[in-house]
Amino acid sequence: MSEEEKSGDGVRAVERALDILMAFTPGDRELTAGELLKRVDLSRPTLYRLLRTLENKGFIVSSGDPQRFALGASVAQLAHVWGAGLDIAAVAAPMLRRLWEETGETVALLVHEGNDRLCVAELPSAQPLSFKRGVGHRENVARGASGRVILAHLPAPEAYVEKEDATPAKLQALRKRLEKVRVDGFEVSRDELIKGAVAVAVPVFLGDGQVIGSLAVFGPGVRVDEARVATFAQLLKAESTRLSQALGQRQ
């Protein structure tokens, strides 16, 4: 066998090993060999050979009888290294720029931090009448469209609500609103945090399906009517999908 042929075989083996790792989804704690074979185009002997190699390097762990397989500590190590060097604002820059050019309004990226959502990037509208909050602005995650669209995808959302808004009636209304956000895929607020302002926002996710923040467009109510809200929502969804995929979410 020539060196070129050996190299080609090696590349194919790497591709197949990566296919096995990528076969796991956020909902999979463990998978059997049979379940993996339904997701990857491999023979059973090849699958087991590659699983042994991945297990030797810590990327796969196996247990039980019948044998089941899960992602190992080496995957977590790579995720930690990747996350430590992640600059979400830099990753989101092209998405924000497109939104800014297409909407003509202020656009922002916000991340979930504790009980708040924090603005980490903003492109202010060039129009004389516009709204902006500025990088570093922080608000409770239960307030405003850009917060609630995050809250809708957090476990136990009631825990983030400020005391004065935690009455039974207000919590019930919030639960119904968050359910609508999850169904619609976006949230809208009018005159909520700034008089005369309209905000449209969508969630952003990491590769494990965890919500990390939101993308939002802010504009004055005199320009942002229902038709523009619908347009903004579609544009935001498209850019959020691109950003979430850049952050590791599977297509």
HURAMO-V388420 format. One record per backbone hydrogen bond with DSSP energy under -0.5 kcal/mol. NH is the residue of the N-H (numbers start at 1). CO is the residue of the C=O. If there is no record, write none. Layout:
nh = <NH & NH>
co = <CO & CO>
This chain:
nh = <6 & 7 & 8 & 9 & 10 & 11 & 12 & 13 & 14 & 15 & 16 & 17 & 18 & 19 & 20 & 21 & 22 & 23 & 23 & 24 & 28 & 29 & 31 & 33 & 36 & 37 & 38 & 39 & 40 & 42 & 47 & 48 & 49 & 50 & 51 & 52 & 53 & 54 & 55 & 56 & 57 & 58 & 59 & 60 & 61 & 63 & 68 & 69 & 70 & 72 & 74 & 75 & 75 & 76 & 77 & 78 & 79 & 80 & 81 & 82 & 83 & 84 & 85 & 86 & 88 & 91 & 92 & 93 & 93 & 96 & 97 & 98 & 99 & 100 & 101 & 102 & 103 & 104 & 106 & 107 & 108 & 109 & 110 & 111 & 112 & 113 & 116 & 117 & 118 & 119 & 120 & 120 & 121 & 123 & 124 & 130 & 136 & 137 & 139 & 141 & 143 & 147 & 148 & 149 & 150 & 151 & 151 & 152 & 153 & 154 & 157 & 159 & 160 & 161 & 165 & 166 & 171 & 172 & 173 & 174 & 175 & 176 & 177 & 178 & 179 & 180 & 181 & 182 & 183 & 184 & 185 & 187 & 189 & 191 & 197 & 198 & 199 & 200 & 201 & 202 & 204 & 206 & 207 & 209 & 212 & 213 & 214 & 215 & 216 & 217 & 218 & 219 & 221 & 223 & 224 & 225 & 229 & 230 & 231 & 232 & 233 & 234 & 235 & 236 & 237 & 238 & 239 & 240 & 241 & 242 & 243 & 244 & 245 & 246 & 247 & 248 & 249>
co = <2 & 3 & 4 & 5 & 6 & 7 & 8 & 9 & 10 & 11 & 12 & 13 & 14 & 15 & 16 & 17 & 18 & 19 & 20 & 21 & 25 & 27 & 69 & 67 & 32 & 33 & 34 & 36 & 36 & 40 & 43 & 44 & 45 & 46 & 47 & 48 & 49 & 50 & 51 & 52 & 53 & 55 & 54 & 54 & 70 & 68 & 63 & 31 & 61 & 59 & 58 & 58 & 72 & 72 & 73 & 74 & 75 & 76 & 77 & 78 & 79 & 80 & 81 & 83 & 86 & 87 & 88 & 89 & 90 & 92 & 93 & 94 & 95 & 96 & 97 & 98 & 99 & 100 & 218 & 123 & 216 & 121 & 214 & 118 & 212 & 116 & 113 & 139 & 111 & 137 & 109 & 118 & 109 & 107 & 122 & 128 & 119 & 134 & 117 & 115 & 140 & 144 & 144 & 145 & 147 & 141 & 147 & 148 & 150 & 151 & 154 & 156 & 157 & 158 & 162 & 163 & 167 & 168 & 169 & 170 & 171 & 172 & 173 & 174 & 175 & 176 & 177 & 178 & 179 & 180 & 181 & 201 & 199 & 197 & 194 & 219 & 189 & 217 & 187 & 215 & 213 & 210 & 247 & 206 & 204 & 204 & 110 & 202 & 108 & 200 & 106 & 198 & 196 & 220 & 220 & 223 & 225 & 226 & 227 & 228 & 229 & 230 & 231 & 232 & 233 & 234 & 235 & 236 & 237 & 238 & 239 & 240 & 241 & 242 & 243 & 245 & 244>
